[in-house]
Amino acid sequence: MKPELPIAVFAAPPTGWRVWWTATRPRTLSISATPVLVGTALALAEGAAPAWFAMLAALCCALLIQVGTNLHNDAADFERGTDRPGRIGPLRVTAAGWASPAAVRRAAVISFALALALGIYLVTVGGWPILVAGIASLLAGWSYSGGRHPISHTPLGELFVLIFFGLVAVAGSHWLQLGIWSSNAWLAGIVVGMPAAAVLLVNNYRDLEDDLRSGRRTLAAVMGRERSRLVYAALMLLPFVVLLLLALHGLTGALLGFVALPFSASLIRRLHRSQPGPQLNLLLAGTAQAGFTVGLLLSIGLLL
């Protein structure tokens, strides 16, 4: 899969839906879909009767929150001067002049509003735990780039992803199907959330110098490149330790996730060997693919 191209490569902007499809950052949307699949599969493995409409609503809600977060980040980073011409990361539609900050921000509001509408239905299914999780997720999505001290400008971004695109999303999807809390759901949330956090780490590792110049104190900016590579390795390998814990809890199908171990190991080697630059966009996409692969294999193993 080819990486999204830097801004300078595009001679003319696209029109219509292609602009907004680019703005959603489609190569990483699996980050929000994977925990819903895993949480649902775990609940079914533990004896839940399938509630397919609730799963579909949760999937759409999770995707909308991620899209809203991405759109808000696109506009906010441009307005703060963080996204500058010539950036080496994937194209951002506001910085590229493809859409105005106001239009992108409106699209973010629409995404969050649609997620809220779906969330109301999910609350009728799952009750107050889903209400709490939903409100927290919406507020976190907005505050990732909003306010005077956005999460994206601090070392807490990876923790944010681990919590909301791992623990909360898996446990919430599991609750919608079964209506009980399970320690296995929290463990599965770690399996999903760590590779998702690794995607953000690669993003910030790639942009380290630009972030330092603009005053962003991301985790990668604080730790430097060498320690960031060690954290990346931990985020990519620890999920396999947790798979063993799930197997020890009687969910032996979780071991199917180990099929993805060579892929994850190859990405760790690539980060150690890669020089900073646009080539890290390909590694970012590969990290998202690795997280989806582990989650999909875990889901299949749980259902077998």
Steps between C-alpha positions, in 0.01 A plus 500: 500500500640842402525771766306822478714751316651819638332828410764603250429203270146613412486736202124559511242429767225244446136595524185376669503195721871431439593804707300379797610140460860620524412710804370196690849337481358169373821299540462508879123465542546133591615631838139571596345198326726234650397537869131470410567173316712364787257601774208347313688178423602464865142545619377238254774262615381551857142406413327821388210487257604705196370858489612584151328838471664615823837387365443688173394815686805476727725453196358806326516702822867412554588588140317832523684594819835425337405690185382797708825492697705490179307786340521717809874428519541594133344845547644569846860415409480725195363791701772455763768498230605143579431367149728697272572481126750226424410279796616142449186339640186401308311783338265712710218658301494829692875559472488403132227756433251234390242609758464795735552457874137596558374233258722232654391599849134482395562151365652403835194630683272303267701182565481546876128581478428182302703302753292657778176404323613139468620514860149579619381172349794314652413640844151350467670164441785517749382746765708738710843335440463575129386854582814562706729339241335689215519844662861439604591391145338805339666739743836330451462512122437873510766581759764306304550814290275753674544739786805687622688181585404235242592140572679478165756753621590301813669165573156354582383434145600133495332443837184666362500257206563197721211592729235604249590292194589199710363456851181707475408392147552127560337495844209713376439278196516193725252656745252577220486131413519334843412766757774405748858611564773252425870510581555336163349806331757726666780264396371493144486880512872505571566269204315740271598828661877461504548471121256789459719709732802389298343658189494838675854446627627446144313813392667707771838329448488606135408860591736530798709795376200692366314445827792631705522812282128567543504435876319166499621275781384161374626179655750454218619860536554453873675162476705545184540251217690220676259462791203546267617196304508298824149611592380410151646150538322461835167617355531250215619199705315523831163418337634149435575458872140598571382243244670238715310630805173468310592143409574425866150633580358224282479690171752285314379633166678826587826325407401537135613861536860379511482455123550878483817497713747484207328799338523704820864400548583607145351846565717539810810422293390744231461784750850434636645506149297788352630851480257779588303606195194430284577126493364484854153556353520146366600372844206687654258330261667164569461549875127561457480187285684298765256614770205406282656163419554413866146609585345309212693182580404534867134539403509195273681295764242592765215393274652167392 
